[in-house]
Every structure is written in structure tokens, then in C-alpha cells.
């Protein structure tokens, strides 16, 4: 699984980081970025899906392989 964040949609709520800090990082303004080039280890896939569901701006998505 691989995820991405649309920086134009991210509003800095940082919910993704609160849910899955191993997968996301935030800058000084709260704008999220993905860690590890967006690759999600199998044991963190449920955390990634939870972060996707909790993003109020729908800025996080799964990249099709």
C-alpha cells in the first residue's frame, strides 16, 4: 500500500499525524507530508486507512499500484 497527500487540500488539522505519526509528518504550519515516500508497512495499513477516513479535507489517498 502507498499513500499520498494533496498539499492543496490539506488544511493543517494534523489528525493524520495524531493517528499515525509513523506514516505522517507535519511542518511548522501543520501541513502534513507522508513519510517513507508514502510506502505503508503491512502492520500500519489499518492506521493509514483510519487516517484517511479522519481527514476532514479528504486530502489523503491511496495510490493505485
C-alpha positions in Angstrom: 0.0 0.0 0.0 1.1 3.5 -0.8 -0.5 6.8 0.3 -0.2 10.4 -0.8 -1.4 13.8 0.5 -2.8 16.5 -1.8 -1.0 19.6 -0.4 -3.6 21.9 -2.0 -6.3 20.3 0.1 -4.5 19.8 3.4 -5.6 22.5 5.9 -3.3 21.5 8.7 -5.7 19.8 11.1 -2.9 17.2 11.8 -5.4 14.4 12.5 -3.3 12.1 10.3 -0.2 12.7 12.4 -2.1 12.2 15.6 -3.4 8.9 14.4 -0.3 7.6 12.6 2.9 9.5 13.4 4.9 6.7 11.9 3.3 7.5 8.5 2.9 11.2 8.5 4.9 14.3 9.5 3.7 17.9 9.8 5.6 21.2 9.1 5.5 24.3 11.3 2.2 25.3 9.7 0.5 21.9 10.4 0.6 20.9 6.7 1.0 17.1 6.5 3.5 15.2 4.5 3.9 11.4 4.1 6.9 9.7 5.5 8.9 6.9 3.7 7.8 8.1 0.2 4.3 7.1 1.1 5.0 3.4 1.5 2.9 1.8 4.3 4.2 -1.3 6.0 1.6 -4.1 6.2 1.3 -3.7 10.0 0.4 0.0 9.6 -2.2 -0.3 6.9 -5.2 -0.1 9.3 -3.7 3.1 10.8 -3.3 4.5 7.3 -6.9 3.7 6.5 -8.1 5.3 9.8 -6.1 8.5 9.0 -7.7 8.6 5.5 -11.2 8.3 7.0 -10.5 11.0 9.6 -9.1 13.7 7.2 -11.8 16.4 7.1 -10.5 17.7 3.8 -10.1 14.3 2.1 -6.6 15.2 1.3 -5.1 11.7 1.8 -5.5 9.0 -0.7 -4.2 5.6 -1.7 -2.0 5.4 -4.8 -3.0 2.6 -7.2 -0.3 0.2 -8.0 
